[in-house]
Amino acid sequence: MPISVTRIDYHGWKDCYRLASAAIEAIVVPAIGRILQLRRTGDDAGVLWENRELDGRLPQANSGTWANFGGDKCWPAPQSDWPRVMGHEWPPPAAFDASRLEVSATDVGLNLMSPIDPAWGIQAVRHVELDSSGPVMRVRTEFRKVMGKPVRVAVWTVAQFNDPACVAIEAPMESRFAGGYTKLIKAEPAELAVNGRVLSFVRHPHEYVKIGSDAAGVVWVGSTSVVRMQSEILRGEHPDGGCSIEVYTNPGAQKYVELETLGPLVNIEAGQTTGHTTTYTVLARTTADARVEAGKEF
């Protein structure tokens, strides 16, 4: 089946796009700069977390607050450099996070282009493609340095997923981190289990948790679907002490986790580009034990 690209309305937003193959579909909402949903064909629920309280709303420019719409987006890494580059720690740079995207269709998906961020001098371009032969979405994210002083930056893809049955990472044979991961926030992952090189855990209901790893991939297990999120491993120093994968779990009423991939840090000046590819494979869950299910993907 060829890839179809259809203009739709979605949860109150106009001029959205549905990308579909025989196996999966993705929903892109250019008005808020997001791939807002990813799901197996016939699965109405989907795997990505959406903040349904913000359906149809638009970001408020220069408000100083952050609208957490959910879905998949890209940010510049490391976050520790944000105060130096843009003069504040939070909210995220708007041109990357929730500005309206320009869209053009291709034979296999969409090209998405952000405005130029004034602080970073970078335009983010994302090539979203579905595989016609399997349940795979590839997102190639490019940071194009258009103006301003040189910056040191890495491509950072952040995808918010629904509350999982578990999340799992397979540590490399020779990880730089003891135990295969490093804590980026003080709290430990909830119900952490280790089976060989596979680390699995769940969303912590009460604590903010974030860990990083030099792994190549991370697996999310839901009630009916499983997603393997793969980071393109490129040579070079990675952010946050060498992390190519990071996972954040959100406590409280907004029940989501963030699965994140990071490219290497590069110095780019006007006229140069850096890029990184993240691959999502969306499968049906086939076993009752979530951790066994996750282990099958490594």
C-alpha positions in Angstrom: 0.0 0.0 0.0 1.4 3.4 -0.9 1.7 6.1 1.8 -1.3 8.4 1.9 -1.3 12.1 3.1 -4.7 13.6 3.9 -5.7 17.0 5.1 -8.0 16.7 8.2 -9.4 18.6 11.2 -8.2 17.1 14.4 -9.5 17.8 17.9 -10.4 21.4 17.1 -7.4 22.3 14.9 -7.7 23.0 11.3 -5.4 22.0 8.5 -3.8 19.0 10.1 -2.4 16.0 8.3 -2.9 12.3 8.5 -0.1 10.1 7.2 -1.1 6.5 6.8 0.4 3.2 5.6 -1.2 -0.2 5.8 0.1 -0.7 9.3 0.3 2.7 11.1 -0.8 6.3 10.9 0.5 9.6 12.3 -1.3 12.9 12.9 0.6 16.1 12.4 -0.8 19.4 13.8 1.3 22.2 12.2 -0.4 24.9 14.2 1.3 23.7 17.4 4.5 22.3 15.9 3.7 18.7 16.8 3.4 15.1 15.6 0.5 14.8 17.9 -0.4 11.1 17.5 1.0 7.8 16.3 -1.0 4.6 16.3 -1.5 1.2 14.7 -4.2 1.2 12.0 -7.5 0.6 13.7 -6.3 1.7 17.2 -8.2 4.8 17.9 -6.4 5.4 21.3 -2.9 5.8 19.9 0.4 5.7 21.9 1.3 9.3 22.3 0.0 11.4 25.2 -2.2 14.3 24.2 -3.3 17.0 26.6 -7.0 17.0 25.8 -7.6 20.1 28.0 -5.8 22.1 25.2 -7.7 20.8 22.2 -7.9 23.3 19.5 -6.0 26.0 21.4 -3.0 27.9 20.1 0.2 28.9 22.0 0.2 32.4 23.5 3.2 34.2 22.0 5.6 35.8 24.5 3.4 34.8 27.5 6.3 33.4 29.5 4.3 30.2 30.1 4.5 26.8 28.5 1.5 25.0 26.9 2.1 21.2 27.2 0.2 19.9 24.2 1.9 16.4 24.3 3.0 14.5 21.2 6.4 14.6 19.5 8.7 17.7 19.1 12.3 18.7 18.9 14.4 21.0 21.2 18.0 22.1 21.2 20.2 20.2 23.7 21.6 20.5 26.2 18.9 22.2 28.3 21.6 23.5 30.6 22.7 25.9 27.8 19.3 27.5 27.5 19.9 30.3 30.0 23.2 31.3 28.3 21.8 31.2 24.8 18.3 32.6 25.2 18.5 34.4 28.6 16.1 32.2 30.6 15.7 28.7 31.8 12.1 28.2 30.9 9.8 28.0 28.8 11.5 26.2 25.8 12.5 28.2 22.7 9.2 28.9 21.0 10.4 28.4 17.4 11.4 24.8 18.3 8.5 24.0 20.6 5.1 25.2 19.4 5.4 27.6 16.5 3.3 27.1 13.4 5.2 24.9 10.9 5.3 25.2 7.1 4.4 21.9 5.5 5.1 20.3 2.2 4.1 16.7 1.2 6.4 14.1 -0.2 5.7 10.6 -1.6 6.2 9.0 1.8 5.3 11.7 4.3 5.8 15.4 5.1 8.5 18.0 5.4 8.0 20.3 8.4 9.8 23.7 8.7 9.9 25.9 11.8 10.5 29.6 11.9 14.1 30.8 12.6 14.6 30.9 16.3 16.0 34.4 17.1 18.2 33.3 20.0 19.7 30.2 18.4 19.7 31.5 14.8 18.4 28.0 13.9 15.6 26.7 11.7 14.4 23.2 12.6 13.4 21.0 9.6 11.8 17.6 10.2 11.3 15.0 7.5 8.5 12.6 8.7 8.3 9.4 6.7 6.3 6.2 7.0 7.6 2.9 5.7 5.3 1.2 3.1 6.5 -2.3 4.1 6.2 -2.2 7.9 4.9 -0.4 11.0 7.7 2.2 11.0 7.9 6.0 11.2 11.3 7.8 10.6 11.8 11.4 11.7 14.9 13.0 10.4 15.4 16.3 12.3 17.8 18.9 10.9 19.0 22.1 12.7 19.9 24.6 10.0 22.0 27.5 11.3 20.8 30.5 9.4 22.2 33.5 11.3 24.1 34.7 14.3 27.1 33.6 16.3 28.2 29.9 16.1 26.5 27.6 18.6 27.3 24.2 20.1 24.1 22.2 19.9 22.6 18.7 19.6 19.3 17.6 18.1 17.0 16.5 20.8 13.7 14.6 20.0 11.1 14.5 22.8 8.1 12.3 22.5 5.4 12.1 25.2 3.8 8.7 25.6 0.8 7.6 27.5 1.2 6.0 31.0 3.1 2.8 30.3 2.8 -0.7 31.6 6.6 -0.4 31.6 9.5 1.3 29.9 12.8 -0.6 29.1 16.3 0.2 28.0 19.0 -2.2 26.9 22.4 -1.0 28.2 25.3 -1.3 25.8 27.8 -4.1 26.4 30.3 -1.5 27.7 28.3 1.4 29.0 30.0 4.5 30.3 27.4 4.5 33.1 27.5 2.2 36.1 24.5 -0.1 35.8 23.8 1.2 32.3 22.2 4.5 33.3 22.7 7.8 35.1 20.1 9.8 37.2 19.5 13.2 35.8 17.0 14.0 38.6 17.6 12.7 42.1 14.7 10.2 42.4 15.2 6.6 41.4 13.0 5.0 38.7 9.9 3.3 40.1 9.9 -0.5 40.3 13.3 -0.7 38.6 14.2 -4.2 37.5 17.4 -5.5 35.9 17.4 -8.6 33.7 20.9 -8.9 32.2 21.4 -5.6 30.3 17.7 -4.8 30.1 16.5 -2.2 32.6 12.7 -1.8 33.1 10.7 0.5 35.2 7.3 2.3 35.4 6.1 5.9 35.8 6.6 7.1 39.3 3.3 8.4 40.7 4.8 10.9 43.1 8.3 11.8 42.1 9.9 13.5 39.0 12.2 11.0 37.5 14.7 11.4 34.7 17.5 9.0 33.6 19.9 8.9 30.7 21.8 6.2 29.0 24.2 5.6 26.1 21.8 2.9 24.8 20.7 2.9 21.2 17.0 2.4 21.9 14.1 2.5 24.4 10.9 0.5 24.5 7.4 1.7 25.6 4.8 -1.0 26.5 1.2 0.0 26.6 -2.0 -2.0 27.2 -2.3 -3.0 23.5 0.7 -1.6 21.7 4.5 -1.6 21.9 6.8 1.1 20.5 10.5 0.7 19.9 12.2 4.1 19.6 15.6 3.9 18.1 18.3 6.6 18.2 20.7 7.0 15.3 24.1 6.6 17.0 26.7 9.0 15.6 30.2 9.6 16.7 30.9 12.5 19.0 30.2 13.7 22.5 26.6 13.5 23.5 24.8 15.8 25.9 24.4 15.3 29.7 27.6 13.3 30.1 27.1 11.1 27.1 23.4 10.3 26.8 21.9 9.2 23.5 18.6 8.1 25.2 16.8 9.8 28.1 13.5 9.0 29.8 11.4 11.3 32.0 8.4 10.1 34.0 5.8 12.7 35.1 4.1 12.3 38.4 0.6 13.3 39.3 -2.6 13.8 37.2 -0.9 14.2 33.8 0.1 10.6 33.4 2.8 10.5 30.7 6.4 9.6 30.1 8.9 11.2 27.8 11.1 9.1 25.6 13.9 11.2 24.2 16.7 10.7 21.7 19.8 12.9 21.4 22.4 13.4 18.6 26.0 14.4 19.2 27.0 17.9 20.1 28.4 19.9 17.2 29.6 23.4 16.6 27.7 25.0 13.8 27.9 28.4 12.2 25.7 30.2 9.7 25.3 28.0 6.6 25.9 24.7 8.3 23.4 21.9 9.3 23.4 19.1 11.9 20.9 16.3 11.8 19.7 13.2 13.6 17.2 10.4 12.8 14.8 8.7 15.2 12.9 5.6 14.2 9.6 4.4 15.7 8.4 0.9 15.3 4.8 0.4 16.5 3.7 -3.2 17.2 0.7 -5.0 18.8 1.4 -6.3 22.3 1.3 -10.1 22.4 2.1 -11.2 25.9 0.5 -10.5 29.3 3.8 -9.7 31.1 4.9 -6.2 30.2 8.5 -6.7 31.0 8.7 -9.9 29.0 7.1 -8.0 26.2 9.7 -5.3 26.4 12.5 -7.8 26.5 11.4 -9.3 23.2 12.3 -6.0 21.4 16.0 -6.2 22.2 
